[in-house]
Amino acid sequence: TTGNYGLTLSCGASLPTPTPTPTPTPAYSSGISDTCATPRSLNCGNTVYASISTATATDPDSLNDGVIDQWYVLTGPGQRLTASTCNSFTDFNTFLEIYTGGCASLYRLAYNDNDPNCSALVTASTVSWDAVTGTQYRIRLRPRFNTTTT
């Protein structure tokens, strides 16, 4: 699978234990990470524009599913977060997953395949979750229909 995507992380209301809202940083482009062990940092307000065409399925994680993917990481700011590929840059069917835990013991917290509210591309994905302060979260972005490599 080849294709471009834009992944945006936005922050919402604070959770019961409020923390300061992180200062949004400018959007950046390129620079991908297709391993769970070396994910790229993503912060509130960031948008990543990249291509999945260079991703591989050689990720040594507990999923061991042979799927090409890209990984991002963030530390929970104590707010409701939303990760989304719903934008005009995304041009393929995406699947987003949110994990906690280390790469050897991943726990899938939330996921989304198709966001019916996305007018840019109905096969884009959007997922929201409550990000506890200090907890590390991994975001996995992958094509929806690539299940294995040959």
Secondary structure, 3 states (H helix, E strand, C coil): CCCEEEEEEEEEEECCCCCCCCCCCCCEECCCCCCCCCCEECCCCCEEEEEHHHCCCCCCCCCCCCCCCEEEEEECCCEEEEEECCCCCCCCCEEEEEEECCHHHCEEEEEECCCCCCCCCCCCCEEEEEECCCCEEEEEEEECCCCCCC
